[in-house]
Amino acid sequence: MKDVVISGSGVFTPASIVTNEELVASYNQYVDLFNAENAAAIAEGEVVAMEYSSCEFIEKASGIKSRHVLYKEGILDPNVMQPVFAKRGEDEIPEMVEMAIVAAKEAMAQAGKTAADIDLIICAASNIQRAYPALSIELQQQLGAAGYAFDMNVACSSATFAISNAVNAIRGGMAKVVLVVNPEFASPQVNYTSRDSHFIFGDVCTATIIETTDTCTADNSWKILGMSLKTEFSNNIRCDVSYTDHCHPEVDPLTPFFKQQGRKVFKELLPIVADVILTEMARLDVAPDDLKRLWLHQANINMNVFAARKILGREPEAGEAPLVLDTYANTASAGSIIAFHQNKQGLTAGDKAVLCSFGAGYSVGCLVLERYR
Ligand SMILES: CC(C)(COP(=O)(O)OP(=O)(O)OC[C@H]1O[C@@H](n2cnc3c(N)ncnc32)[C@H](O)[C@@H]1OP(=O)(O)O)[C@@H](O)C(=O)NCCC(=O)NCCS
């Protein structure tokens, strides 16, 4: 079996930042407007008064301090409460492809590859901006790559599942050098009027290059020792938007938005995550003490610390399980790849690490890695 490596990574980070303070201030203004408009119905007990959000709660419950967004305008306006941006036409590049071009170029430069080397592009994200033609094929055209391309979606596990597809395509002889991009344009799926979830997501795009050790020339590359994917159906994280919605005028206006039962997710998903990682490590004869880094999905600081403890069998030391949640928030499938991209330095050949995503589905994608060069 061919040795396959992640030979490059890249991240596109939108320039605009929304802090918790800004987000909570606008949310609380929205609450005041709502409660004033509905004062009579609230007094009659027909409408439930909205409660304030708080920065203290958000930081303690999630670890998030701020997030990057593509379009800040509208999000902080209590009369708008959503990103405001023009719909792009057929002759314009959609946001997700635009983000992916930047991340892809960084990953390709790290890997020492040009578009001419790439023969498969996988665009994997929690939301795909249009049904077809595939965004990945437009990205292929923009980069000037040959071969084939496709889009896929396994929510927060999209990146790891896509990397496993890339590995299998390489091992099956379908491709030699694969570009995986994860444009997570998450802000439009956030219900900024929901106290439970208005703080959760940020926008970002990550990219990785996957190839064999035969073609790898990169300095900092990571051999994929093993991969394990698992899914188990759950309704606890959902987004119901569908191309059939226009056939159902009764569709709930909240349909396009992300919704979750956060507590249940926390309780139900973590045991699956720990089991998938520990089973794959045991299969590969990798002991917890062998691990130098855990690049975990970034949804919640408490979840990450809990998972790291389960895997290592002790408290994680500073830098062992790096967090990017504080400045990026939850970036769906891109989170573990940002953690990898920003924290893959300072290790030597032979060092082992785990990269793992988890989320809606439920889905868990675990890669056990070893520094190759
Ligand atoms: C979403 C999440 C951060 C919420 O944290 P939590 O500790 O579970 O918080 P809860 O929803 O149970 O709410 C706790 C309390 O805070 C309150 N609260 C909720 N949102 C609040 C906000 N924005 N500001 C202030 N208080 C808030 C709740 O009303 C509740 O009050 P109560 O105890 O009086 O009933 C957390 O559950 C989580 O991250 N879960 C995992 C989610 C996940 O990984 N999802 C994958 C998505 S890709």
The ligand as an SDF file (V2000), in Angstrom:
LIG
                    3D

 48 50  0  0  0  0  0  0  0  0999 V2000
  -23.9010   25.1970   22.5610 C   0  0  0  0  0  0  0  0  0  0  0  0
  -23.1820   25.1270   23.9020 C   0  0  0  0  0  0  0  0  0  0  0  0
  -21.9800   26.0720   23.8710 C   0  0  0  0  0  0  0  0  0  0  0  0
  -24.1250   25.6280   25.0040 C   0  0  0  0  0  0  0  0  0  0  0  0
  -23.5110   25.4690   26.2620 O   0  0  0  0  0  0  0  0  0  0  0  0
  -24.2930   24.7610   27.4620 P   0  0  0  0  0  0  0  0  0  0  0  0
  -23.4190   24.8340   28.6290 O   0  0  0  0  0  0  0  0  0  0  0  0
  -24.7300   23.4230   26.9890 O   0  0  0  0  0  0  0  0  0  0  0  0
  -25.5030   25.7370   27.6640 O   0  0  0  0  0  0  0  0  0  0  0  0
  -27.0670   25.4380   27.7330 P   0  0  0  0  0  0  0  0  0  0  0  0
  -27.6520   25.5460   26.3590 O   0  0  0  0  0  0  0  0  0  0  0  0
  -27.3550   24.2000   28.5180 O   0  0  0  0  0  0  0  0  0  0  0  0
  -27.5230   26.6790   28.5780 O   0  0  0  0  0  0  0  0  0  0  0  0
  -27.1190   26.8710   29.9400 C   0  0  0  0  0  0  0  0  0  0  0  0
  -27.8030   28.1050   30.4790 C   0  0  0  0  0  0  0  0  0  0  0  0
  -27.3040   29.2650   29.8150 O   0  0  0  0  0  0  0  0  0  0  0  0
  -28.3840   29.9930   29.2140 C   0  0  0  0  0  0  0  0  0  0  0  0
  -27.9250   30.5440   27.9360 N   0  0  0  0  0  0  0  0  0  0  0  0
  -27.9630   29.9660   26.6990 C   0  0  0  0  0  0  0  0  0  0  0  0
  -27.4580   30.8060   25.7840 N   0  0  0  0  0  0  0  0  0  0  0  0
  -27.0810   31.9210   26.4380 C   0  0  0  0  0  0  0  0  0  0  0  0
  -26.4880   33.1200   26.0140 C   0  0  0  0  0  0  0  0  0  0  0  0
  -26.1760   33.3590   24.7330 N   0  0  0  0  0  0  0  0  0  0  0  0
  -26.2170   34.0690   26.9590 N   0  0  0  0  0  0  0  0  0  0  0  0
  -26.5270   33.8550   28.2640 C   0  0  0  0  0  0  0  0  0  0  0  0
  -27.0850   32.7260   28.7130 N   0  0  0  0  0  0  0  0  0  0  0  0
  -27.3660   31.7590   27.8100 C   0  0  0  0  0  0  0  0  0  0  0  0
  -29.4780   28.9800   29.0140 C   0  0  0  0  0  0  0  0  0  0  0  0
  -30.7390   29.6110   28.9810 O   0  0  0  0  0  0  0  0  0  0  0  0
  -29.3100   28.1130   30.2390 C   0  0  0  0  0  0  0  0  0  0  0  0
  -29.9040   28.7370   31.3410 O   0  0  0  0  0  0  0  0  0  0  0  0
  -30.6010   27.8720   32.5090 P   0  0  0  0  0  0  0  0  0  0  0  0
  -29.4830   27.0340   33.0980 O   0  0  0  0  0  0  0  0  0  0  0  0
  -31.1240   28.9110   33.4050 O   0  0  0  0  0  0  0  0  0  0  0  0
  -31.6520   27.0550   31.8070 O   0  0  0  0  0  0  0  0  0  0  0  0
  -22.7110   23.7090   24.2240 C   0  0  0  0  0  0  0  0  0  0  0  0
  -23.8130   22.8920   24.5510 O   0  0  0  0  0  0  0  0  0  0  0  0
  -21.9570   23.0570   23.0960 C   0  0  0  0  0  0  0  0  0  0  0  0
  -21.0240   23.5920   22.5450 O   0  0  0  0  0  0  0  0  0  0  0  0
  -22.3120   21.8100   22.7680 N   0  0  0  0  0  0  0  0  0  0  0  0
  -21.6650   21.0460   21.7520 C   0  0  0  0  0  0  0  0  0  0  0  0
  -22.1490   21.5310   20.4590 C   0  0  0  0  0  0  0  0  0  0  0  0
  -21.4010   20.9840   19.2690 C   0  0  0  0  0  0  0  0  0  0  0  0
  -20.3220   20.5030   19.3320 O   0  0  0  0  0  0  0  0  0  0  0  0
  -22.0360   21.1030   18.1610 N   0  0  0  0  0  0  0  0  0  0  0  0
  -21.4600   20.7370   16.9600 C   0  0  0  0  0  0  0  0  0  0  0  0
  -21.7620   21.8410   16.0440 C   0  0  0  0  0  0  0  0  0  0  0  0
  -20.8270   21.6870   14.6230 S   0  0  0  0  0  0  0  0  0  0  0  0
  1  2  1  0
  2  3  1  0
  2  4  1  0
  2 36  1  0
  4  5  1  0
  5  6  1  0
  6  7  2  0
  6  8  1  0
  6  9  1  0
  9 10  1  0
 10 11  2  0
 10 12  1  0
 10 13  1  0
 13 14  1  0
 14 15  1  0
 15 16  1  0
 15 30  1  0
 16 17  1  0
 17 18  1  0
 17 28  1  0
 18 19  1  0
 18 27  1  0
 19 20  2  0
 20 21  1  0
 21 22  1  0
 21 27  2  0
 22 23  1  0
 22 24  2  0
 24 25  1  0
 25 26  2  0
 26 27  1  0
 28 29  1  0
 28 30  1  0
 30 31  1  0
 31 32  1  0
 32 33  2  0
 32 34  1  0
 32 35  1  0
 36 37  1  0
 36 38  1  0
 38 39  2  0
 38 40  1  0
 40 41  1  0
 41 42  1  0
 42 43  1  0
 43 44  2  0
 43 45  1  0
 45 46  1  0
 46 47  1  0
 47 48  1  0
M  END
$$$$
